[in-house]
């Protein structure tokens, strides 16, 4: 029953995140974050302690293979108590790599009238059963530290420690593939090791037939 309640909380969170273009959405996200994401655990050296779910599999991202049109939303300013959202569209094409233990997205959109391209590389470790997701884009040309985690059923959570404008943050990606033809992704930052969360980007993918 605990697992069922947790799964329902995370699904509610994912739906809330997609609707987070308002102050109400942000407040709801913060309220659900503690129960849905769970309390973060750290090692003695301060690193995140991340364990794979019992159902984690190299096939967890198979639903994403193919071409997609995305409806995106992102906060105009992060970690500044800003509630102004920017909406736009993008495209993604994903293909599998390395006999199925890896896959790669090519993400394309326009930013301020200029082409923007990003690459998401996902690698599954058969020993730890954890996924690592790497991101690089045409603005920087450097791989971000990977977010690491797994799917528990239809909900995937992936974490890392990073810096944003010189500030230490914990980053979380949440994937909801409850509707595999219209999956939802979101990103949030925590400046206080998981005590509070701010969602700053979300999108819903729609498969190109």
C-alpha positions, 0 to 999 in steps of 0.5 A, a space after each residue: 500500500 505504501 508503494 501504491 500511495 507513493 506512485 500515486 503521489 508522483 503521478 499527481 506531482 507530474 501532472 501538477 508540474 505540467 500545469 506549473 505555469 502559475 503560482 498555484 502550480 508552483 505551490 502545489 509542486 512544493 507541497 508534493 515534492 517532499 513525499 513524491 521525490 522523497 527525502 534525499 540521502 547523502 554519503 559521508 562525503 556529501 554525495 547523493 545516495 541513489 539506488 535503482 528501483 527493483 523494476 529498473 530496466 534497459 528498456 525503460 526509455 524504449 517508449 521515447 524512440 522516434 520523432 516528437 513535437 514538444 510543447 515546452 514551458 520554462 521559467 523566465 528566471 530561476 531561483 528568484 521567486 519568478 512566476 513568469 513562464 515562457 512557452 514554445 515548441 521544439 522537436 526531438 528525435 530519439 534513437 537507441 544505441 549500444 545494443 539497447 543500453 543507451 539512447 540519444 535525443 537530438 533536440 531542436 528549437 529557436 531561441 531569440 530567433 536563432 537555432 538552438 540544438 541540444 543532445 541528451 545521452 542516456 546510458 544504462 549501467 547493467 551492474 547498478 541498474 541505474 540510468 545516467 542522463 547527460 546533456 549538452 547544447 549549442 550554447 555551451 558545448 560542454 556536457 552537464 554532470 549526469 542526472 542519475 536514477 531509474 524508473 519505478 513503474 511509469 515514473 522516472 526520477 533522476 538526480 545530481 548535484 550541480 551549480 547554477 550561477 555559482 549556487 549549489 543546487 540539486 537537480 531532478 528530472 522527472 519522467 512520466 510515461 503513463 501515457 507513452 504517446 504523450 509523455 511528460 518531462 520536468 526539471 526542478 532545482 533545490 538550493 537546500 538539499 531537497 528541503 524545497 524545490 522549484 520546477 523551472 522547465 517542463 514539456 509534453 511530447 506528442 509523437 509524430 505519426 
